[in-house]
């Protein structure tokens, strides 16, 4: 098997094994510590967090210095909001990501039409 194929299969395995556990733990934490929220709330929260991350990029693009920790903080907020959204929508991120990666890989390998 080619090295790329091996790394792609390893990525799919990681999606299948790691994301469900992470998602399940986030769900338990959210349910224990925060009020129940609708998916729409988390979708809007996700948009807001992505906007904050994009705003940092815009500032950097304009020549301002942004500390790495600020990017990390906002990226973490995006991930938290995404996982919470997926949980309230009943989306299994590991399965969804694995399916999407396979589609991308098929498109990448097919000749351009």
N, CA, C and O atoms as a GROMACS GRO file, in nm:
protein
  452
    1UNK      N    1   0.085  -0.118   0.000
    1UNK     CA    2   0.000   0.000   0.000
    1UNK      C    3   0.090   0.124   0.000
    1UNK      O    4   0.188   0.130   0.073
    2UNK      N    5   0.056   0.222  -0.081
    2UNK     CA    6   0.135   0.345  -0.090
    2UNK      C    7   0.128   0.422   0.042
    2UNK      O    8   0.028   0.413   0.113
    3UNK      N    9   0.233   0.498   0.075
    3UNK     CA   10   0.233   0.574   0.200
    3UNK      C   11   0.111   0.665   0.214
    3UNK      O   12   0.055   0.678   0.323
    4UNK      N   13   0.070   0.729   0.104
    4UNK     CA   14  -0.046   0.818   0.111
    4UNK      C   15  -0.172   0.739   0.147
    4UNK      O   16  -0.250   0.783   0.231
    5UNK      N   17  -0.190   0.624   0.084
    5UNK     CA   18  -0.308   0.542   0.112
    5UNK      C   19  -0.309   0.499   0.258
    5UNK      O   20  -0.414   0.496   0.322
    6UNK      N   21  -0.192   0.466   0.310
    6UNK     CA   22  -0.181   0.428   0.451
    6UNK      C   23  -0.220   0.544   0.541
    6UNK      O   24  -0.294   0.524   0.638
    7UNK      N   25  -0.171   0.664   0.512
    7UNK     CA   26  -0.205   0.779   0.596
    7UNK      C   27  -0.352   0.815   0.583
    7UNK      O   28  -0.414   0.859   0.680
    8UNK      N   29  -0.409   0.798   0.465
    8UNK     CA   30  -0.551   0.826   0.447
    8UNK      C   31  -0.635   0.728   0.527
    8UNK      O   32  -0.730   0.767   0.594
    9UNK      N   33  -0.601   0.600   0.521
    9UNK     CA   34  -0.673   0.500   0.599
    9UNK      C   35  -0.658   0.525   0.749
    9UNK      O   36  -0.752   0.507   0.826
   10UNK      N   37  -0.539   0.568   0.790
   10UNK     CA   38  -0.517   0.600   0.932
   10UNK      C   39  -0.604   0.718   0.974
   10UNK      O   40  -0.657   0.721   1.085
   11UNK      N   41  -0.619   0.815   0.885
   11UNK     CA   42  -0.705   0.930   0.913
   11UNK      C   43  -0.850   0.885   0.929
   11UNK      O   44  -0.919   0.929   1.021
   12UNK      N   45  -0.896   0.800   0.840
   12UNK     CA   46  -1.033   0.749   0.849
   12UNK      C   47  -1.054   0.672   0.979
   12UNK      O   48  -1.159   0.684   1.044
   13UNK      N   49  -0.956   0.592   1.017
   13UNK     CA   50  -0.966   0.516   1.142
   13UNK      C   51  -0.972   0.610   1.262
   13UNK      O   52  -1.051   0.588   1.354
   14UNK      N   53  -0.891   0.715   1.260
   14UNK     CA   54  -0.893   0.812   1.370
   14UNK      C   55  -1.028   0.881   1.380
   14UNK      O   56  -1.080   0.901   1.490
   15UNK      N   57  -1.086   0.915   1.266
   15UNK     CA   58  -1.220   0.976   1.265
   15UNK      C   59  -1.321   0.883   1.331
   15UNK      O   60  -1.404   0.925   1.411
   16UNK      N   61  -1.311   0.758   1.295
   16UNK     CA   62  -1.405   0.657   1.343
   16UNK      C   63  -1.388   0.627   1.492
   16UNK      O   64  -1.485   0.601   1.562
   17UNK      N   65  -1.264   0.631   1.540
   17UNK     CA   66  -1.236   0.592   1.678
   17UNK      C   67  -1.235   0.708   1.776
   17UNK      O   68  -1.286   0.696   1.888
   18UNK      N   69  -1.178   0.820   1.736
   18UNK     CA   70  -1.155   0.929   1.831
   18UNK      C   71  -1.270   1.029   1.841
   18UNK      O   72  -1.308   1.069   1.951
   19UNK      N   73  -1.325   1.068   1.728
   19UNK     CA   74  -1.430   1.170   1.731
   19UNK      C   75  -1.554   1.127   1.809
   19UNK      O   76  -1.608   1.208   1.884
   20UNK      N   77  -1.603   1.005   1.794
   20UNK     CA   78  -1.720   0.967   1.873
   20UNK      C   79  -1.696   0.977   2.024
   20UNK      O   80  -1.785   1.019   2.098
   21UNK      N   81  -1.578   0.938   2.069
   21UNK     CA   82  -1.548   0.948   2.213
   21UNK      C   83  -1.544   1.093   2.257
   21UNK      O   84  -1.600   1.128   2.361
   22UNK      N   85  -1.477   1.177   2.180
   22UNK     CA   86  -1.469   1.319   2.213
   22UNK      C   87  -1.608   1.381   2.214
   22UNK      O   88  -1.644   1.455   2.305
   23UNK      N   89  -1.686   1.351   2.112
   23UNK     CA   90  -1.820   1.406   2.102
   23UNK      C   91  -1.908   1.361   2.219
   23UNK      O   92  -1.984   1.441   2.273
   24UNK      N   93  -1.897   1.236   2.257
   24UNK     CA   94  -1.975   1.183   2.369
   24UNK      C   95  -1.937   1.251   2.500
   24UNK      O   96  -2.024   1.281   2.582
   25UNK      N   97  -1.809   1.275   2.519
   25UNK     CA   98  -1.764   1.340   2.643
   25UNK      C   99  -1.810   1.486   2.648
   25UNK      O  100  -1.848   1.536   2.754
   26UNK      N  101  -1.807   1.553   2.534
   26UNK     CA  102  -1.858   1.691   2.529
   26UNK      C  103  -2.006   1.693   2.563
   26UNK      O  104  -2.053   1.780   2.636
   27UNK      N  105  -2.081   1.597   2.509
   27UNK     CA  106  -2.224   1.591   2.534
   27UNK      C  107  -2.253   1.572   2.683
   27UNK      O  108  -2.339   1.640   2.738
   28UNK      N  109  -2.181   1.481   2.747
   28UNK     CA  110  -2.200   1.459   2.890
   28UNK      C  111  -2.166   1.584   2.970
   28UNK      O  112  -2.240   1.622   3.061
   29UNK      N  113  -2.055   1.648   2.937
   29UNK     CA  114  -2.014   1.770   3.007
   29UNK      C  115  -2.118   1.880   2.990
   29UNK      O  116  -2.155   1.947   3.086
   30UNK      N  117  -2.165   1.898   2.868
   30UNK     CA  118  -2.264   2.002   2.839
   30UNK      C  119  -2.392   1.977   2.918
   30UNK      O  120  -2.447   2.070   2.978
   31UNK      N  121  -2.439   1.853   2.918
   31UNK     CA  122  -2.564   1.819   2.988
   31UNK      C  123  -2.552   1.838   3.139
   31UNK      O  124  -2.648   1.878   3.205
   32UNK      N  125  -2.434   1.808   3.194
   32UNK     CA  126  -2.414   1.819   3.338
   32UNK      C  127  -2.398   1.963   3.386
   32UNK      O  128  -2.432   1.994   3.500
   33UNK      N  129  -2.348   2.051   3.302
   33UNK     CA  130  -2.305   2.182   3.349
   33UNK      C  131  -2.376   2.302   3.289
   33UNK      O  132  -2.359   2.414   3.338
   34UNK      N  133  -2.454   2.284   3.184
   34UNK     CA  134  -2.515   2.398   3.116
   34UNK      C  135  -2.661   2.369   3.087
   34UNK      O  136  -2.702   2.253   3.077
   35UNK      N  137  -2.741   2.475   3.072
   35UNK     CA  138  -2.882   2.452   3.037
   35UNK      C  139  -2.894   2.392   2.897
   35UNK      O  140  -2.808   2.410   2.811
   36UNK      N  141  -3.003   2.320   2.878
   36UNK     CA  142  -3.027   2.260   2.746
   36UNK      C  143  -3.051   2.371   2.644
   36UNK      O  144  -3.124   2.466   2.671
   37UNK      N  145  -2.990   2.357   2.529
   37UNK     CA  146  -3.003   2.457   2.423
   37UNK      C  147  -3.050   2.391   2.294
   37UNK      O  148  -3.029   2.271   2.272
   38UNK      N  149  -3.114   2.470   2.212
   38UNK     CA  150  -3.161   2.425   2.081
   38UNK      C  151  -3.044   2.425   1.983
   38UNK      O  152  -2.947   2.498   2.003
   39UNK      N  153  -3.052   2.345   1.876
   39UNK     CA  154  -2.946   2.346   1.774
   39UNK      C  155  -2.924   2.484   1.714
   39UNK      O  156  -2.811   2.522   1.682
   40UNK      N  157  -3.032   2.560   1.699
   40UNK     CA  158  -3.020   2.694   1.642
   40UNK      C  159  -2.928   2.782   1.726
   40UNK      O  160  -2.852   2.862   1.671
   41UNK      N  161  -2.934   2.767   1.858
   41UNK     CA  162  -2.846   2.843   1.946
   41UNK      C  163  -2.701   2.812   1.915
   41UNK      O  164  -2.619   2.903   1.899
   42UNK      N  165  -2.669   2.683   1.906
   42UNK     CA  166  -2.530   2.645   1.881
   42UNK      C  167  -2.486   2.680   1.739
   42UNK      O  168  -2.368   2.708   1.717
   43UNK      N  169  -2.578   2.679   1.644
   43UNK     CA  170  -2.543   2.721   1.508
   43UNK      C  171  -2.504   2.869   1.508
   43UNK      O  172  -2.404   2.907   1.447
   44UNK      N  173  -2.583   2.950   1.576
   44UNK     CA  174  -2.551   3.093   1.585
   44UNK      C  175  -2.423   3.116   1.665
   44UNK      O  176  -2.342   3.202   1.631
   45UNK      N  177  -2.405   3.038   1.771
   45UNK     CA  178  -2.281   3.048   1.848
   45UNK      C  179  -2.161   3.012   1.760
   45UNK      O  180  -2.058   3.079   1.766
   46UNK      N  181  -2.175   2.908   1.681
   46UNK     CA  182  -2.068   2.868   1.590
   46UNK      C  183  -2.034   2.980   1.492
   46UNK      O  184  -1.917   3.010   1.469
   47UNK      N  185  -2.137   3.041   1.435
   47UNK     CA  186  -2.114   3.153   1.342
   47UNK      C  187  -2.041   3.267   1.412
   47UNK      O  188  -1.949   3.327   1.355
   48UNK      N  189  -2.081   3.298   1.534
   48UNK     CA  190  -2.015   3.404   1.609
   48UNK      C  191  -1.869   3.374   1.637
   48UNK      O  192  -1.783   3.461   1.623
   49UNK      N  193  -1.841   3.250   1.676
   49UNK     CA  194  -1.703   3.212   1.706
   49UNK      C  195  -1.617   3.212   1.580
   49UNK      O  196  -1.501   3.255   1.585
   50UNK      N  197  -1.671   3.164   1.469
   50UNK     CA  198  -1.596   3.169   1.343
   50UNK      C  199  -1.570   3.314   1.304
   50UNK      O  200  -1.463   3.347   1.254
   51UNK      N  201  -1.668   3.400   1.328
   51UNK     CA  202  -1.650   3.542   1.301
   51UNK      C  203  -1.538   3.603   1.383
   51UNK      O  204  -1.461   3.685   1.333
   52UNK      N  205  -1.529   3.564   1.510
   52UNK     CA  206  -1.421   3.614   1.595
   52UNK      C  207  -1.285   3.567   1.545
   52UNK      O  208  -1.189   3.644   1.546
   53UNK      N  209  -1.278   3.443   1.502
   53UNK     CA  210  -1.152   3.391   1.445
   53UNK      C  211  -1.118   3.465   1.316
   53UNK      O  212  -1.003   3.503   1.295
   54UNK      N  213  -1.217   3.485   1.231
   54UNK     CA  214  -1.195   3.558   1.106
   54UNK      C  215  -1.151   3.702   1.133
   54UNK      O  216  -1.068   3.756   1.059
   55UNK      N  217  -1.204   3.762   1.237
   55UNK     CA  218  -1.166   3.898   1.271
   55UNK      C  219  -1.018   3.906   1.310
   55UNK      O  220  -0.950   4.002   1.275
   56UNK      N  221  -0.968   3.805   1.380
   56UNK     CA  222  -0.825   3.801   1.412
   56UNK      C  223  -0.742   3.792   1.285
   56UNK      O  224  -0.641   3.860   1.272
   57UNK      N  225  -0.786   3.708   1.191
   57UNK     CA  226  -0.714   3.695   1.064
   57UNK      C  227  -0.715   3.827   0.987
   57UNK      O  228  -0.615   3.864   0.926
   58UNK      N  229  -0.828   3.896   0.990
   58UNK     CA  230  -0.838   4.024   0.921
   58UNK      C  231  -0.741   4.125   0.981
   58UNK      O  232  -0.675   4.200   0.909
   59UNK      N  233  -0.732   4.126   1.114
   59UNK     CA  234  -0.639   4.218   1.181
   59UNK      C  235  -0.495   4.186   1.144
   59UNK      O  236  -0.414   4.276   1.120
   60UNK      N  237  -0.463   4.056   1.139
   60UNK     CA  238  -0.328   4.014   1.102
   60UNK      C  239  -0.300   4.052   0.957
   60UNK      O  240  -0.189   4.095   0.924
   61UNK      N  241  -0.398   4.035   0.872
   61UNK     CA  242  -0.386   4.069   0.730
   61UNK      C  243  -0.356   4.217   0.712
   61UNK      O  244  -0.285   4.257   0.620
   62UNK      N  245  -0.411   4.299   0.803
   62UNK     CA  246  -0.389   4.444   0.797
   62UNK      C  247  -0.257   4.485   0.862
   62UNK      O  248  -0.227   4.604   0.869
   63UNK      N  249  -0.180   4.388   0.908
   63UNK     CA  250  -0.048   4.418   0.961
   63UNK      C  251  -0.036   4.421   1.112
   63UNK      O  252   0.073   4.446   1.164
   64UNK      N  253  -0.143   4.395   1.184
   64UNK     CA  254  -0.135   4.392   1.330
   64UNK      C  255  -0.076   4.259   1.375
   64UNK      O  256  -0.090   4.156   1.308
   65UNK      N  257  -0.010   4.261   1.487
   65UNK     CA  258   0.046   4.139   1.544
   65UNK      C  259  -0.058   4.077   1.638
   65UNK      O  260  -0.108   4.142   1.730
   66UNK      N  261  -0.088   3.953   1.612
   66UNK     CA  262  -0.185   3.879   1.694
   66UNK      C  263  -0.109   3.765   1.760
   66UNK      O  264  -0.040   3.688   1.693
   67UNK      N  265  -0.124   3.754   1.890
   67UNK     CA  266  -0.056   3.646   1.962
   67UNK      C  267  -0.118   3.511   1.926
   67UNK      O  268  -0.240   3.498   1.910
   68UNK      N  269  -0.032   3.412   1.914
   68UNK     CA  270  -0.074   3.277   1.876
   68UNK      C  271  -0.184   3.224   1.969
   68UNK      O  272  -0.275   3.155   1.924
   69UNK      N  273  -0.175   3.256   2.096
   69UNK     CA  274  -0.273   3.207   2.193
   69UNK      C  275  -0.414   3.256   2.159
   69UNK      O  276  -0.512   3.186   2.188
   70UNK      N  277  -0.426   3.373   2.100
   70UNK     CA  278  -0.558   3.424   2.065
   70UNK      C  279  -0.619   3.341   1.952
   70UNK      O  280  -0.739   3.312   1.954
   71UNK      N  281  -0.537   3.303   1.855
   71UNK     CA  282  -0.586   3.214   1.749
   71UNK      C  283  -0.629   3.080   1.809
   71UNK      O  284  -0.736   3.027   1.776
   72UNK      N  285  -0.546   3.026   1.896
   72UNK     CA  286  -0.576   2.897   1.958
   72UNK      C  287  -0.705   2.904   2.039
   72UNK      O  288  -0.786   2.813   2.034
   73UNK      N  289  -0.723   3.013   2.112
   73UNK     CA  290  -0.843   3.031   2.194
   73UNK      C  291  -0.968   3.035   2.107
   73UNK      O  292  -1.068   2.969   2.137
   74UNK      N  293  -0.963   3.112   2.000
   74UNK     CA  294  -1.080   3.122   1.912
   74UNK      C  295  -1.104   2.991   1.836
   74UNK      O  296  -1.219   2.951   1.816
   75UNK      N  297  -0.997   2.925   1.793
   75UNK     CA  298  -1.013   2.796   1.724
   75UNK      C  299  -1.078   2.694   1.818
   75UNK      O  300  -1.162   2.615   1.775
   76UNK      N  301  -1.039   2.696   1.944
   76UNK     CA  302  -1.100   2.606   2.043
   76UNK      C  303  -1.249   2.638   2.060
   76UNK      O  304  -1.332   2.547   2.069
   77UNK      N  305  -1.282   2.768   2.064
   77UNK     CA  306  -1.423   2.806   2.074
   77UNK      C  307  -1.504   2.755   1.954
   77UNK      O  308  -1.617   2.710   1.970
   78UNK      N  309  -1.445   2.762   1.835
   78UNK     CA  310  -1.511   2.712   1.714
   78UNK      C  311  -1.537   2.561   1.727
   78UNK      O  312  -1.646   2.514   1.697
   79UNK      N  313  -1.436   2.488   1.772
   79UNK     CA  314  -1.452   2.343   1.785
   79UNK      C  315  -1.558   2.308   1.888
   79UNK      O  316  -1.641   2.220   1.865
   80UNK      N  317  -1.557   2.376   2.001
   80UNK     CA  318  -1.658   2.351   2.105
   80UNK      C  319  -1.798   2.377   2.051
   80UNK      O  320  -1.889   2.295   2.069
   81UNK      N  321  -1.816   2.490   1.984
   81UNK     CA  322  -1.947   2.523   1.929
   81UNK      C  323  -1.990   2.422   1.823
   81UNK      O  324  -2.107   2.384   1.817
   82UNK      N  325  -1.896   2.377   1.740
   82UNK     CA  326  -1.928   2.278   1.637
   82UNK      C  327  -1.972   2.146   1.700
   82UNK      O  328  -2.071   2.086   1.657
   83UNK      N  329  -1.899   2.101   1.800
   83UNK     CA  330  -1.935   1.975   1.865
   83UNK      C  331  -2.071   1.987   1.934
   83UNK      O  332  -2.153   1.896   1.924
   84UNK      N  333  -2.095   2.099   2.002
   84UNK     CA  334  -2.225   2.118   2.067
   84UNK      C  335  -2.338   2.122   1.964
   84UNK      O  336  -2.445   2.066   1.987
   85UNK      N  337  -2.314   2.188   1.852
   85UNK     CA  338  -2.415   2.192   1.745
   85UNK      C  339  -2.443   2.050   1.694
   85UNK      O  340  -2.559   2.009   1.683
   86UNK      N  341  -2.338   1.977   1.663
   86UNK     CA  342  -2.355   1.841   1.611
   86UNK      C  343  -2.430   1.754   1.711
   86UNK      O  344  -2.517   1.676   1.672
   87UNK      N  345  -2.398   1.767   1.838
   87UNK     CA  346  -2.466   1.687   1.939
   87UNK      C  347  -2.615   1.718   1.945
   87UNK      O  348  -2.697   1.626   1.955
   88UNK      N  349  -2.651   1.846   1.938
   88UNK     CA  350  -2.793   1.879   1.946
   88UNK      C  351  -2.868   1.842   1.818
   88UNK      O  352  -2.990   1.826   1.822
   89UNK      N  353  -2.799   1.827   1.707
   89UNK     CA  354  -2.860   1.787   1.580
   89UNK      C  355  -2.853   1.636   1.558
   89UNK      O  356  -2.907   1.585   1.460
   90UNK      N  357  -2.786   1.565   1.648
   90UNK     CA  358  -2.774   1.421   1.633
   90UNK      C  359  -2.680   1.381   1.521
   90UNK      O  360  -2.695   1.275   1.460
   91UNK      N  361  -2.582   1.466   1.494
   91UNK     CA  362  -2.484   1.438   1.388
   91UNK      C  363  -2.365   1.367   1.450
   91UNK      O  364  -2.304   1.417   1.544
   92UNK      N  365  -2.332   1.251   1.397
   92UNK     CA  366  -2.212   1.180   1.440
   92UNK      C  367  -2.096   1.232   1.356
   92UNK      O  368  -2.080   1.195   1.239
   93UNK      N  369  -2.015   1.318   1.416
   93UNK     CA  370  -1.908   1.385   1.342
   93UNK      C  371  -1.807   1.288   1.283
   93UNK      O  372  -1.759   1.308   1.171
   94UNK      N  373  -1.773   1.182   1.355
   94UNK     CA  374  -1.677   1.085   1.303
   94UNK      C  375  -1.725   1.023   1.173
   94UNK      O  376  -1.650   1.014   1.076
   95UNK      N  377  -1.849   0.981   1.172
   95UNK     CA  378  -1.908   0.921   1.053
   95UNK      C  379  -1.922   1.023   0.941
   95UNK      O  380  -1.891   0.994   0.825
   96UNK      N  381  -1.969   1.143   0.975
   96UNK     CA  382  -1.986   1.248   0.873
   96UNK      C  383  -1.853   1.287   0.812
   96UNK      O  384  -1.843   1.306   0.691
   97UNK      N  385  -1.751   1.300   0.895
   97UNK     CA  386  -1.619   1.338   0.845
   97UNK      C  387  -1.560   1.228   0.758
   97UNK      O  388  -1.501   1.256   0.653
   98UNK      N  389  -1.575   1.105   0.800
   98UNK     CA  390  -1.524   0.992   0.723
   98UNK      C  391  -1.590   0.987   0.585
   98UNK      O  392  -1.523   0.967   0.484
   99UNK      N  393  -1.721   1.005   0.582
   99UNK     CA  394  -1.793   1.006   0.454
   99UNK      C  395  -1.745   1.121   0.366
   99UNK      O  396  -1.722   1.101   0.247
  100UNK      N  397  -1.732   1.239   0.424
  100UNK     CA  398  -1.689   1.356   0.346
  100UNK      C  399  -1.547   1.339   0.295
  100UNK      O  400  -1.518   1.375   0.180
  101UNK      N  401  -1.458   1.286   0.377
  101UNK     CA  402  -1.320   1.265   0.332
  101UNK      C  403  -1.313   1.167   0.216
  101UNK      O  404  -1.232   1.184   0.125
  102UNK      N  405  -1.396   1.064   0.219
  102UNK     CA  406  -1.399   0.969   0.107
  102UNK      C  407  -1.446   1.037  -0.021
  102UNK      O  408  -1.392   1.011  -0.129
  103UNK      N  409  -1.545   1.122  -0.010
  103UNK     CA  410  -1.594   1.196  -0.127
  103UNK      C  411  -1.484   1.286  -0.182
  103UNK      O  412  -1.460   1.290  -0.303
  104UNK      N  413  -1.417   1.358  -0.094
  104UNK     CA  414  -1.308   1.447  -0.136
  104UNK      C  415  -1.198   1.367  -0.203
  104UNK      O  416  -1.143   1.409  -0.305
  105UNK      N  417  -1.165   1.253  -0.146
  105UNK     CA  418  -1.059   1.168  -0.202
  105UNK      C  419  -1.098   1.117  -0.341
  105UNK      O  420  -1.015   1.115  -0.432
  106UNK      N  421  -1.223   1.077  -0.358
  106UNK     CA  422  -1.269   1.031  -0.489
  106UNK      C  423  -1.261   1.145  -0.591
  106UNK      O  424  -1.218   1.124  -0.705
  107UNK      N  425  -1.301   1.264  -0.551
  107UNK     CA  426  -1.294   1.379  -0.642
  107UNK      C  427  -1.150   1.414  -0.675
  107UNK      O  428  -1.118   1.450  -0.789
  108UNK      N  429  -1.063   1.405  -0.576
  108UNK     CA  430  -0.922   1.438  -0.596
  108UNK      C  431  -0.857   1.341  -0.695
  108UNK      O  432  -0.772   1.381  -0.774
  109UNK      N  433  -0.897   1.216  -0.690
  109UNK     CA  434  -0.835   1.115  -0.775
  109UNK      C  435  -0.896   1.104  -0.914
  109UNK      O  436  -0.835   1.047  -1.004
  110UNK      N  437  -1.018   1.159  -0.933
  110UNK     CA  438  -1.077   1.149  -1.067
  110UNK      C  439  -1.021   1.257  -1.158
  110UNK      O  440  -0.992   1.369  -1.116
  111UNK      N  441  -1.007   1.221  -1.284
  111UNK     CA  442  -0.956   1.319  -1.381
  111UNK      C  443  -1.049   1.439  -1.390
  111UNK      O  444  -1.171   1.427  -1.379
  112UNK      N  445  -0.989   1.554  -1.410
  112UNK     CA  446  -1.069   1.676  -1.426
  112UNK      C  447  -1.156   1.663  -1.551
  112UNK      O  448  -1.109   1.621  -1.656
  113UNK      N  449  -1.283   1.700  -1.537
  113UNK     CA  450  -1.369   1.692  -1.656
  113UNK      C  451  -1.378   1.825  -1.726
  113UNK      O  452  -1.446   1.837  -1.828
   0.00000   0.00000   0.00000
